[in-house]
């Protein structure tokens, strides 16, 4: 975004220089520079937007939660479920760490 803003400022500077002293600039240079700077800014802005879009798709495709709760502390409701889930996760991790297959306990 900053490079695009810089390109716009450079375009304004080139145009202002042409308007203030037309004898100093080469014929056609101003128009070529304005077109090159404008199209370069548009390309960079487009690439930035495309990058943002792809990054959001990537984050969504990973499907990972923002955080994982290991245990619940000071919850009045459902504390039995939290303990059971924590125990089943730890037993599954222990069995896979020792080369065994992960199994979920029957409820």
N, C-alpha and C positions, 0 to 999 in steps of 0.2 A: 504494500500500500504506500509505503514511504517512497519507493522508487517511482511509482506512478505519479505521486505528487511532485517529485523532483523533475520528472519529465514535463509535467504541465508548467512548472516554474521556468524550466529551460526554454520551452516553447514561447512563453510570454516574454522572456528576456531576448530571444532571437527576434521576435516580431517587433519589440520595442526598439531594439538596435537598428532594425531596418527602417522603422518610421522616423527615428531621430536623425540618422545620418545615412541616407540611401547611397551616397557615393562610396562609403567604406565597404559595403558588402558586395560580393560577387553575384552576378545575375543568376538567379535560380537557386542559389544556395539556401536562402531563407525558406523557400517553399519545400525544398527537399528535406531540410532539417525538421521542419514542423511536421511533415508527414511521417518521417522516421521516428521522431520522438512520440508522436501520438500513437502510431501503431505498436511501438515497443511498449508503451504504457498499457495499452489495451491487452496485449499478449501477456504481460506480467500479471495484470489484474485477473485475467481469465485463468491463468495457471494457479494463482492463489486460491481462487474460488473452487477450482477443480480439486486442489489438494485438500481443502476443508471438507468437501463432499466425500472424497475417498477416505479421509480419516474417520468421518462419522460412520461410514459403511463398515470400516474395519472394526471400530469399537463395538458396533452392534453385532457383527458377525462372530466376534469372539464369544459373546454371550456370557462373559464373566460378570459376576456381581461387583459392585464397587467395593464391598467389604464382606468378610465372612465372620459371623459371630461364633466364637469358640464355646463360650458358655454364657449363661444368663445369671445375673446377680440381682437379688432383691426384687424378684418378680413373684407376685402372689399367685397369679393364675398360671396354670400349666407348667409348674416347676417340675412335675413328674415327667412330662414329655421332654423337657429340655435335658434332664439327666439321662433319660433313656436314649435320646438321639446322640448325646455326647458320648455315651458309653458304646453305642453301636458304631459310631465313627471311629473311635479309638481302637476298638477291637478289629475293625475292618482294616485299619491302617497297620496294625501289628501283624495281622495274618499276611498281608501283601508284602510287608517288609521282610518276612522270613520265607518268601517264595511260595506261599500258599495262595489259593484263590480267595478273593474277597467274598464274603457271604454276609447277607443281612439276616439278623435274627428274626424269627417268626414272632408275631405279636399275638 
